[in-house]
Amino acid sequence: MYQCYVCGWQGLLEPPRSLTGGASFETCQSCGFEEGFHDDDLGLSYSHYRDNWRAAGMRWSTSNPTPAGWDPHEQLTTLPLSEWNWEAGNLVQIMSGKQTLGCLRIEWVDPRGYALALAGEVANASARSPYGRYVQVVTIDTMLARGIWRVTDRETHEPRTGPFDTVPPTSALTVNEVLRAVRGERPWAPSFDEYLTDRA
């Protein structure tokens, strides 16, 4: 069994993410979070969905019988929340399977855990630009929490101020869109131009 990173339920039948980041699209019976839909398609981080679930009363989400002794409060205490402490200045290794696509710096982190901004030069990201490419994206931390992308180091710099109180649920680029951006492709996202800049 595998753990849901929203509510802590230890009843998922499949690994939520493959080594390349592909989602299982399995729905958690406890909280209703569907890996690959709520995060990749809707742009909701684990923290964001968790806050919504709490606000709705932390109810069992399926028509299946609630397991004996099910305690959503106890479940939440099993989550490794202390490990998900990304900070501005962290360097993130962007991975796709065993391939490293680039290393981007975290510019800011929404303190609620709803979004974070990544930026940096990506060498040879595009065949059209052999001199590298500057990428800046706002996304969610699904791949970091799952250990597919990794924090490798820390830079000391003055972090940018993030729009912490204005980040709407639709502002984040999905995992696949970030990978396309790092590769030098244009993600198919309505909000793309607002969150990504290119420099020769």
N, C-alpha and C positions, 0 to 999 in steps of 0.2 A: 504494500500500500504506500501511497505517496501523500505528502502534506499539501493542503491548500494554503497558499501564502497570504490569503485574505483573512481567513477565520481560524486557521490552525487545524482544521479537521483532517484526520489521518485516514481518509477513506478513498482517496483518488486511486483509480485502477491502473492508470498509465502515468509515465513521467510527464509532467506538464509541458516540458520543453525538451526537444532533441538537442544534440550537440551543436547543430547548426542554428538553433534558435526556433525551429519550427514548433508550432503549438499543437497540443493534443486535441483541442476543442472539446475536452471533457468538461462537463458542468459539475461543480461542487454541489452535492446534495444539501450540504449544511447552509451555505450562504447564497448559492446560485451563481457564483462567479464562473464564467466560461473562459478558460485560458485560450487566447487567440481571438476572441470576440470582444470582450469588454475592454481588454488592454490594447490589442493591435488595431481593432476596427473602431472602437469608441474612444480610445486614448485615455482610459481610466487606469491610474496606477493602483497597485494593491491598497495603498493607504487611502486613496480617494474612494474606492469601492467599499473598503472597510468602514469608513466614516458614514457612508450612505446606509450600509447594512445596520450599523449601530443605531443610527437615527430612526430607522424603520422598526426597531425593536428586536433585532437579532433573532428573527424567527427562522425555524427550519423551512427550507425553501422548496422542497418537493412534496409530492403527494404520497411518497413512500412513508411508512411509519417512522416516527422519530425514535432513534435507538434508545434503549433503556439507559437511564443515567446521563443522557446527553446534556452537557453543560457548556453553552457557548462562551461563558466568562472564563471557565477553566481552559477551554481550547485556546483562547487568545493568549494565555500566559505561556504557551509552548512555542510561540513564534520567536524567531531569532531577531527581534526588532533592534537590539543593541548592535547587531552586526551591520545594519543598513544605515550607517551614519555617514553618508556621502557628504563631502564638504567642497566648497569652492577651492580650487587649486589641485584637487585630486586629478591625476592623469589616468585616463580610462583606455584600456586596450580593447579596441573594437574587433570582435572576433566573428567569423562565420565558419563554424566547424573548427578545423585546425589552422585555418588561414587567418592571419592578422591583416586587417584592412587598414588600420591606422591607429593612432593614439591621440585622443582628444582630451582637452582640459575641461574640467567642470568650471563653468563661469559663475553660476549661482544655483542654489537649491531652494525650492519653495519649502519653507519650514514645516508645512503640512505633509510633505512628501508627495505632492500632486504632480510636480514637474521638476525638471532640471535642464540647464542649458549646457551644451557641449560645444567647444570651439577649438580650432587649431589647424595647422598645416598638415595636409595629407599628401605624402609623396606619391607620384605616379598614380593618383586616384583615377585619372582619366587618360585614355590613349590620346586624346586631343591636346592634353597639356602635360608635357614631360617635365615641367618645372614645378609641379606640385599645385596644390589648390587649397584655398582657405575655406573651411566649412564651419558654419555656425547653425546649430539646430536646437530647438526646444523639444524634449521628448519625455518619456517616463522611465522609471528605473527597473522595469521587469527583468531585463537581461542582466543587470547588475545583481539584483536580488537572487536570481537563479544561478549566478556564478558563470554565466556564459561570456559576458563582458567582465573585465577585471580591473580593479584599481591597482596600478603598478607602482606609483610613486606620487609625490606631492611637489607642486611648485609653490613657491612663496610669491604671491602677487596680491595686488589690491583687487578684491573681487568686485565685479559689477553688481549693481543693485538690481535685483530681480523684481518683476511686477507681481509680488507675492499675493496681493489682494485683488489682482485683476486677471489671474490665469483662469480662463474658462475651461470647461471639460474638453472642448474641441480644439484647444490651442496646441496640444502636443502632437508632434509627428509620430507615427507608429514605428515600430521596430524595423519593418521592411523598408519604410521610407527613409529612415536614417541610414540603413545599409546602402540604399540607392544613392543617397547624397554623398556618402563617403566614396562610393565607386565612381562618382562623377556623373551620375544620371540625375534627371529631374524627377523627384517624387511626384506622384499624382495626388497632390493634396491641395485643396482650395486655399489653405493658409500658408502654402509653401513660401511664397515670395516675402511674406512678413517675417519668416523665421530663418531663412537661409540666405547667405550672401556669398558671392563668388569674387575672388580677386586673382588676377593673373600672377 
